[in-house]
Amino acid sequence: MIRVRIDDDEMRAVVSDTVMDAGALGVEHLMQALDEAGCTDGIDHDGITKAIMLHQAGQNPDGTVVAKGEPAVEPQDGTIRPAGKLSLPFFRGDSIGQLVPGVQPSVGFTVTGGRIPPKKISSPKELTVEEGSGLTVDEKGMLTATEYGLLQVEGGKVRLKPLLAVSKDALQVEVVVFDRDALGRKITPDRVAALTVPMKIVAKVDKQAVADALVRAEFEKRPIKVVACRGRTPVHGGDAFFESPFTSGLTAGKVLEDGSVDYSERGIVRSVAEGDFLGRITAQNSGVPGMDVFGNSIPARDGKALAFKAGENIDVSEDGLVFHALTSGMLVISDTVIAVSEVCEIAGDISFSTGNVRMDKGSVVIRGSIREGFIVESAGNIVVHGSIEGAQVSAKGDIEVRGGITMMDKGLVKAGGNISAMFAANAVLQARGDIIITNEIVNSRLFCNGRVLAAGSKGKILGGDIRSIMGVEAKEIGSHLGVVSTVNVGCNLKHNEELRTEKKNLQAVLEKIGKVVGDEDPGELLAKTPESKREVMAKLIQIKVRAERKLAEVEHAIEADKDDICRRMNARIRVSKVIHAGTDITLYGKGMPVRKDLKHSVIYFDHEKGGISVGSFS
């Protein structure tokens, strides 16, 4: 009267082919039908009861499930059943959700007794909540937030990522705000401010800054970080320091009229005049303590005093803070002393490391050499422990060079007193006193009002032009190779007239150029000159500079000729070894070409004969 049909996957057995008028349907009929269909497992007694009741009610029970298979259970890791939106933050005390335990794997079966193994055999991973995670969990697995943050699950561990943090120095509190929290509630400045209370933060919350950040978070649809409150940064006291109107150290160089930079003008030597203000000490001050966001004091460092004192030629104010110069000279400033010295001492070379040196008062001592292209000027003497190489060197007193002077036709050494050196090569020397060269004078031009002395170990004059008012003394002049050496001694009236004519011509050139160029600063003049005429103007300025330099040399020569005519009458040329043939000698304007070698000779002007005489050296 009834049959049971099993589904193809053997996971169900259902009633089928029921004959309604075959009599009452009982449990035994269904159990027999199940047995005949081969159904042994998963008998559904509720389904059997339902089928019987349908039949009794006159309804066909076909399709009623009377046996069910059980599918295999795959392993499942523990998870969270959230109470809110996990992409938004939870506040302290919020219920976050519930921990759901993992599911162990199990074998399933069919209604015919077949077994269904799980696809994966492994133990599920459970979620854990560790201390300090920002969460608490009760015995039912319910999670509660103990701080403000976002829920994170990493490596089987559940934690709240804090969204409020105190900086390492405890001077500010940063908070990340959203428009709403995970439970859909609006976040307000007051709710954010309340977060700082359990943390014992005493700094006042900047509610306006928080409100502005919340507006941005709503408008931009993203979280915004804001500094919610700040401590007070300590203000350290300033150290005492010395400030001076004079440049300290080196400058890059001096900008010339054409816009280029003369890197030799670096200004390491600072000349000052009597009474000049040299600088003042600004005293140290005390620090102001700060406070962190927890109310703890942050100490501040007090400024340090300056151990600074006055050296020679310095006037100091009563409070010891203001300094003036008592005399003119070189300003010397070190870390601890300020002084004005009448001797400028340079420890090394005059080069790009020092720049040019100009002293309006006092002398200059250079422990190294003066390199090519640089300038040294002194109102007193100049002592150079090394050499002079193609430099412009001038002193109102003596110039002493313990090495040699080499110029390669560049530079000038000019002294108001004497010039002395070990040797001179391709040099131009001018002195109102004597020029003393220990060894050789090679291819050089020497002009002096005193004597030229080359009577040292070698004492040789080879080539060049030697002009001396008081005389020349050497061991050897000229060379057997025929190198022409010119020696001019004493007063030369004809030469004097030639110099005066040259001076007049130079003055005429400068006067003519001056009508165009004037006395205006070259740089300003070039700047005002139209670009089309600027090149011509630059050439005129260069001609003017060269003419002025030449005029200075001519005036120096004229002055030398005029200097004490009586002294000049005893000028002589004394040579202890030999004057080589080819040497051109002039005494008081009278020429005497040397035709053959003259040994151990003294050449002088015989006033009685009115001409040059040669005597024996003694």
C-alpha positions in Angstrom: 0.0 0.0 0.0 3.1 2.3 0.3 6.7 2.6 -0.9 9.8 4.6 0.0 12.0 6.1 -2.7 15.7 7.1 -2.0 17.2 10.2 -3.7 20.1 9.6 -6.1 22.6 11.1 -3.6 21.2 8.8 -1.0 20.8 11.7 1.4 17.0 11.4 1.7 14.3 8.8 1.7 10.7 10.0 0.9 7.3 8.4 0.8 6.0 7.5 -2.7 3.3 5.4 -4.5 0.8 5.6 -1.5 -2.5 3.8 -2.1 -5.0 5.8 -0.1 -7.9 3.2 0.1 -5.7 0.3 1.2 -6.5 0.7 4.8 -4.9 2.4 7.8 -1.2 3.4 7.5 1.0 2.4 10.5 4.6 2.7 11.6 5.2 -0.9 10.7 4.2 -0.2 7.1 6.7 2.6 6.8 9.5 0.7 8.5 8.9 -2.2 6.1 9.0 0.2 3.1 12.2 1.7 4.4 13.8 -1.7 4.8 12.6 -2.8 1.3 14.2 0.4 -0.1 17.5 -0.4 1.6 17.4 2.6 4.0 19.2 1.7 7.2 20.4 5.0 8.7 19.0 8.4 9.5 15.4 7.2 10.1 13.3 10.4 10.7 10.6 9.4 13.2 9.1 12.8 13.1 8.8 12.4 9.3 7.1 8.9 9.8 4.6 10.4 12.2 3.9 13.2 9.8 3.2 10.8 7.0 0.8 8.7 9.1 -1.1 11.8 10.2 -1.4 13.1 6.6 -2.8 9.7 5.6 -5.3 9.6 8.5 -6.4 13.1 7.4 -7.1 11.8 3.9 -4.1 13.5 2.5 -1.5 11.8 0.3 1.8 11.6 2.2 3.9 11.2 -0.9 7.1 13.3 -0.7 7.3 13.3 3.0 10.9 12.8 4.2 11.2 9.7 6.4 15.0 9.4 6.5 17.8 11.9 6.3 21.5 11.5 5.7 24.1 13.7 7.5 26.7 15.6 5.4 30.3 15.7 6.6 31.3 18.7 8.8 34.3 20.6 7.6 36.6 22.2 10.3 35.9 26.0 10.9 38.2 28.4 12.8 36.8 30.5 15.6 35.3 33.9 14.6 33.5 36.9 15.9 29.8 37.6 15.7 30.1 41.5 15.6 27.7 43.8 17.3 28.6 46.7 15.0 30.4 47.8 11.9 34.0 46.7 12.3 35.4 49.4 10.0 34.4 52.0 12.5 35.8 52.6 16.0 34.4 51.4 19.3 34.4 53.5 22.5 35.3 52.4 26.0 32.5 50.2 27.4 31.0 49.4 24.0 29.9 45.7 23.4 31.9 44.6 20.4 30.4 41.2 19.7 30.8 37.6 20.7 33.6 35.1 20.2 32.3 32.1 18.2 34.2 28.9 18.9 35.7 26.8 16.1 34.0 23.7 14.7 35.6 20.3 14.8 35.5 18.1 11.6 33.2 15.0 11.6 32.2 12.1 9.2 28.7 12.2 7.5 26.5 9.3 6.4 23.9 8.4 3.8 20.4 6.8 4.4 21.8 3.6 3.0 24.6 3.5 5.6 27.4 5.0 3.5 30.1 7.1 5.2 31.0 10.7 4.0 34.5 11.8 5.2 35.3 15.6 5.5 37.5 17.1 2.7 39.9 18.5 5.3 41.1 17.0 8.6 42.5 19.6 10.9 41.9 21.2 14.2 40.2 24.6 14.1 42.1 27.7 15.3 40.5 29.6 18.1 40.6 33.3 18.6 42.2 34.6 21.8 42.2 37.9 23.7 45.4 38.8 25.5 46.0 41.2 28.3 46.6 44.7 27.1 44.5 44.2 24.0 42.0 46.9 24.8 39.3 44.2 25.3 37.7 42.1 28.0 35.9 38.8 27.4 33.4 37.1 29.7 32.6 33.4 30.1 30.1 33.6 27.2 32.7 35.0 24.9 31.2 38.6 24.9 33.8 41.2 24.0 33.8 44.7 25.6 36.1 47.6 24.6 38.3 49.1 27.4 39.6 51.9 25.2 38.9 53.8 21.9 40.0 51.9 18.8 39.4 49.7 15.8 38.9 46.0 16.1 41.7 44.0 14.6 42.2 40.2 14.2 45.7 39.1 13.3 47.3 35.7 13.8 44.4 34.4 15.8 44.6 37.3 18.3 41.9 39.9 18.8 42.8 43.4 19.9 41.7 47.0 19.6 44.1 49.2 17.6 44.3 52.4 19.7 43.2 55.5 17.9 44.3 57.8 20.7 48.0 58.1 21.4 50.4 60.1 23.5 53.6 61.2 21.9 56.9 59.8 23.2 57.8 63.2 24.7 54.3 63.3 26.3 53.8 66.8 24.8 50.7 66.1 22.7 47.8 63.7 22.3 46.8 62.6 18.8 43.4 61.1 18.0 41.9 59.6 14.9 38.3 60.6 14.5 35.5 59.2 12.3 32.1 60.7 11.6 30.3 57.9 13.5 31.3 54.9 15.7 30.8 51.2 15.1 27.4 51.3 16.7 26.2 54.1 14.4 26.3 56.8 17.0 27.6 60.3 16.1 31.0 61.2 17.5 31.2 64.6 19.2 34.0 66.7 20.7 32.7 65.9 24.2 32.9 62.2 23.6 36.5 62.6 22.4 37.4 64.7 25.4 36.0 62.1 27.7 38.5 59.6 26.4 41.4 61.5 28.1 39.9 61.2 31.6 40.7 57.5 32.3 44.2 58.1 30.9 44.8 60.8 33.6 45.6 63.4 31.0 45.2 66.9 32.5 46.0 69.0 29.4 42.9 70.8 28.1 41.3 69.2 25.0 41.1 71.6 22.0 37.4 70.9 21.2 37.4 73.3 18.3 40.2 71.4 16.6 38.4 68.1 17.2 35.1 69.6 15.9 36.9 70.8 12.7 38.4 67.3 12.2 35.0 65.7 12.7 33.5 68.0 10.0 36.3 66.9 7.6 35.8 63.3 8.4 32.1 63.6 7.5 32.8 65.6 4.4 35.7 63.5 3.1 34.4 60.2 4.2 37.6 59.1 5.8 39.3 59.1 9.2 41.1 62.3 10.2 44.1 62.6 12.7 44.0 65.6 14.9 46.1 66.9 17.9 43.5 66.9 20.6 45.6 68.5 23.4 49.1 69.7 23.9 51.5 70.2 26.7 53.9 73.1 27.1 57.3 72.8 25.5 60.2 73.9 27.8 62.0 77.0 26.5 65.8 76.6 27.0 67.8 79.6 28.0 70.0 81.2 25.4 73.7 81.1 25.9 75.6 84.4 26.1 77.2 85.4 22.8 79.4 88.1 21.3 78.1 90.1 18.3 80.2 92.4 16.3 79.6 94.7 13.3 82.8 93.2 11.8 82.4 90.1 9.7 83.6 87.0 11.4 85.6 84.5 9.3 85.8 84.6 5.5 83.4 86.1 3.0 83.0 84.5 -0.4 84.8 87.3 -2.2 84.2 90.8 -3.7 81.9 91.5 -6.6 83.7 93.5 -9.3 82.3 96.1 -11.6 81.7 93.6 -14.4 79.7 91.3 -12.1 82.4 88.7 -11.6 83.8 87.8 -8.2 87.3 88.4 -7.0 87.8 85.4 -4.6 91.0 86.8 -3.3 89.1 89.6 -1.5 87.9 87.4 1.4 88.5 89.7 4.3 90.0 87.6 7.1 92.0 90.6 8.4 89.7 93.2 9.9 91.3 96.7 10.3 89.8 99.1 12.8 90.3 102.7 13.8 90.7 104.2 17.2 87.3 104.5 18.9 85.6 102.0 16.7 82.7 100.0 18.3 83.9 96.4 18.2 81.0 94.6 19.6 79.0 93.6 22.7 78.2 90.6 24.8 74.5 89.6 25.0 74.1 88.0 28.4 72.7 84.5 28.9 69.1 84.0 30.1 67.2 81.4 32.2 65.1 78.7 30.8 61.3 78.4 31.3 60.1 74.9 32.4 57.5 73.0 30.4 54.7 70.6 31.3 53.6 67.4 29.6 50.0 66.4 29.0 49.9 64.5 32.3 50.9 67.6 34.3 54.5 66.6 34.9 57.1 69.4 34.9 59.7 69.3 32.1 62.9 71.0 33.2 64.5 73.7 31.0 68.2 74.3 30.5 69.6 77.7 31.6 71.9 79.5 29.2 75.7 79.4 29.6 77.8 82.4 30.4 80.5 83.5 27.9 84.1 83.4 29.1 85.2 86.4 27.1 87.8 89.0 28.0 89.5 92.1 26.6 93.1 91.8 25.3 95.4 94.6 24.3 94.2 98.0 23.1 90.6 97.3 24.1 88.3 99.7 26.1 85.6 97.8 28.0 82.4 99.3 29.5 81.8 99.2 33.2 79.4 96.2 32.9 82.0 94.3 30.9 79.7 93.9 27.9 80.7 96.6 25.4 84.1 96.9 23.6 85.8 99.7 21.7 89.2 100.1 20.1 91.8 102.1 21.9 94.0 102.4 18.9 94.0 101.6 15.2 95.2 98.1 14.1 94.1 94.6 13.3 91.0 93.3 15.1 91.7 89.8 16.6 88.7 87.9 17.8 89.0 84.4 19.3 86.6 82.2 21.3 87.6 83.9 24.5 89.6 87.1 23.7 89.2 90.3 21.7 92.2 92.5 21.0 93.5 95.1 18.6 97.0 94.3 17.5 99.5 96.5 15.7 101.0 93.3 14.3 98.9 91.2 12.0 100.2 87.7 12.1 99.1 85.1 9.5 99.9 81.5 10.5 100.1 80.1 6.9 100.0 81.3 3.3 98.2 84.3 1.9 95.8 82.4 -0.5 92.2 81.7 -1.0 92.1 80.4 2.6 92.8 84.0 3.9 92.1 86.4 1.1 93.9 89.7 0.6 95.4 91.5 3.6 95.3 95.3 4.1 96.5 97.0 7.3 96.0 100.7 7.8 98.2 100.6 10.8 100.9 98.3 12.1 103.0 95.5 10.5 102.2 92.2 8.9 104.0 88.9 9.7 103.2 86.0 7.3 104.4 82.6 8.4 103.9 81.1 5.0 104.1 82.5 1.5 102.1 85.1 -0.5 100.5 83.2 -3.5 100.1 84.6 -7.0 97.3 87.1 -7.5 96.9 88.2 -3.9 97.5 91.6 -2.3 99.2 92.5 1.0 99.4 96.1 2.1 100.8 97.4 5.4 101.3 100.8 7.0 104.4 99.4 8.7 106.7 96.5 7.8 106.0 93.2 6.1 107.9 90.0 7.0 107.3 86.9 4.8 108.8 83.7 6.2 108.2 82.0 2.8 108.2 83.5 -0.6 106.3 86.0 -2.8 104.8 84.5 -6.0 103.4 87.0 -8.5 101.6 89.1 -5.8 101.0 92.8 -5.1 102.9 93.6 -1.9 103.4 97.1 -0.5 104.6 98.5 2.8 105.4 102.0 4.0 108.3 100.4 6.0 110.6 97.5 5.1 109.7 94.3 3.3 111.7 91.2 4.5 111.3 88.0 2.5 113.1 85.0 4.0 112.5 83.0 0.8 112.6 84.3 -2.7 110.5 86.6 -5.0 109.3 85.1 -8.2 106.8 86.8 -10.4 106.8 85.7 -14.0 106.2 89.4 -15.0 103.2 89.5 -12.6 102.9 91.6 -9.5 104.9 94.3 -7.7 106.8 94.5 -4.5 107.0 98.1 -3.2 108.5 99.4 0.0 108.9 102.8 1.7 112.0 101.4 3.3 114.2 98.5 2.3 113.4 95.2 0.5 115.4 92.0 1.3 115.1 88.5 -0.1 117.1 85.4 -0.8 116.6 85.8 -4.6 114.5 87.6 -7.2 113.4 86.1 -10.5 111.3 87.9 -13.1 110.4 90.3 -10.4 109.6 94.1 -10.2 110.8 95.7 -7.0 110.6 99.3 -5.9 112.2 100.7 -2.7 112.9 104.2 -1.3 115.7 102.5 0.7 118.0 99.6 -0.3 117.2 96.4 -2.2 119.2 93.5 -0.6 119.2 90.2 -2.5 121.4 87.4 -1.0 121.8 85.2 -4.0 120.7 85.8 -7.7 118.8 88.7 -9.3 117.5 87.1 -12.5 115.7 89.0 -15.3 114.2 91.4 -12.9 113.5 95.2 -12.8 114.7 96.9 -9.6 114.2 100.6 -8.7 115.5 102.1 -5.5 116.6 105.3 -4.0 119.3 103.5 -2.0 121.6 100.7 -3.1 121.1 97.4 -4.8 123.1 94.9 -2.8 123.7 91.4 -4.2 126.8 90.4 -2.3 125.7 87.2 -0.6 127.0 83.7 -1.2 126.2 84.0 -5.0 125.6 87.7 -5.4 124.7 87.5 -9.1 122.8 89.9 -11.4 121.7 88.1 -14.6 119.7 90.1 -17.1 117.0 92.6 -16.3 117.1 96.3 -15.5 118.7 97.6 -12.3 118.2 101.3 -11.4 119.7 102.6 -8.2 120.5 106.1 -7.0 123.1 105.2 -4.4 124.9 102.4 -6.2 125.1 98.7 -6.9 127.2 96.0 -5.2 127.4 92.4 -6.5 129.8 89.6 -7.0 128.9 89.1 -10.6 126.9 91.0 -13.3 125.9 89.6 -16.6 126.8 86.2 -18.1 129.4 84.8 -20.5 126.4 83.7 -22.6 125.9 87.3 -23.5 122.7 87.9 -21.6 122.2 91.7 -21.5 122.1 93.2 -18.1 121.3 96.9 -17.7 122.6 98.8 -14.6 121.7 102.5 -14.2 123.2 104.3 -11.2 123.0 107.9 -9.9 121.1 111.0 -11.2 120.1 110.8 -14.9 118.9 114.3 -15.9 118.0 113.1 -19.4 116.0 110.2 -18.0 114.4 112.7 -15.6 113.3 114.8 -18.6 112.0 111.7 -20.4 110.0 110.7 -17.3 108.5 114.2 -17.1 107.4 114.0 -20.7 105.9 110.6 -20.2 104.1 111.9 -17.1 102.7 114.8 -19.1 101.5 112.4 -21.8 99.8 110.1 -19.3 98.1 113.0 -17.6 96.8 114.2 -21.0 95.4 110.7 -21.7 93.7 110.5 -18.3 92.2 114.0 -18.8 90.8 113.0 -22.1 89.3 109.7 -20.8 88.0 111.5 -17.7 85.8 113.7 -19.8 84.0 110.5 -20.9 84.3 108.3 -17.8 84.5 110.9 -15.1 85.2 110.0 -11.5 82.0 107.8 -11.1 82.3 104.3 -9.7 83.1 101.9 -12.6 80.4 99.5 -11.6 77.7 102.1 -11.5 78.9 103.7 -14.7 78.8 100.3 -16.6 75.3 99.7 -15.2 74.0 103.0 -16.6 75.8 102.6 -19.9 73.5 101.3 -22.7 74.3 97.7 -23.6 75.3 98.6 -27.2 78.1 100.9 -25.8 79.0 98.9 -22.7 81.9 97.1 -24.3 83.5 100.4 -25.5 83.0 101.9 -22.0 84.6 98.8 -20.4 87.7 99.2 -22.6 88.0 102.9 -21.7 87.8 102.0 -18.0 90.6 99.4 -18.5 92.8 102.0 -20.4 92.2 104.5 -17.5 93.2 101.9 -14.9 96.4 101.0 -16.8 97.3 104.7 -17.3 96.8 105.5 -13.6 99.0 102.5 -12.7 101.8 103.6 -15.1 101.5 107.2 -13.9 102.1 106.1 -10.4 105.3 104.2 -11.5 106.5 107.3 -13.4 105.9 109.6 -10.5 107.8 107.2 -8.3 110.8 107.3 -10.7 110.7 111.1 -10.9 110.6 111.3 -7.1 113.6 109.0 -6.9 115.6 111.2 -9.3 114.8 114.3 -7.2 115.8 112.7 -3.9 118.9 114.2 -2.4 121.1 115.1 -5.4 124.1 115.4 -3.2 123.9 111.8 -1.9 123.7 110.6 -5.4 127.1 112.0 -6.5 128.9 109.2 -4.6 127.0 106.4 -6.3 129.3 103.5 -7.4 129.1 100.0 -9.0 131.2 97.6 -7.0 131.7 94.0 -8.4 134.0 91.7 -6.5 134.3 89.0 -9.3 133.4 90.0 -12.8 131.2 92.3 -15.0 130.7 90.3 -18.2 131.0 91.7 -21.6 127.6 92.8 -23.0 126.5 94.5 -19.7 125.1 98.0 -20.3 126.2 100.5 -17.6 125.0 104.1 -17.1 126.2 106.5 -14.4 124.6 109.9 -14.0 123.2 109.7 -17.5 126.6 108.7 -19.1 126.6 105.3 -20.8 129.4 102.7 -20.8 128.9 99.5 -22.7 131.1 96.8 -21.3 133.1 95.4 -24.3 135.2 92.9 -22.4 135.0 91.3 -19.0 135.9 93.5 -16.1 137.2 91.7 -13.0 137.4 93.0 -9.4 136.1 96.4 -10.5 134.6 99.6 -9.1 132.9 101.9 -11.6 132.3 105.5 -10.6 131.8 108.9 -12.0 135.0 111.0 -12.1 133.8 114.6 -11.7 137.2 116.1 -12.6 137.3 114.2 -15.9 133.5 114.5 -16.4 133.2 110.8 -17.3 133.1 107.2 -16.1 136.2 105.7 -14.5 137.0 102.1 -13.7 139.0 101.3 -10.5 140.1 98.3 -8.6 137.7 96.6 -6.1 139.1 96.7 -2.6 
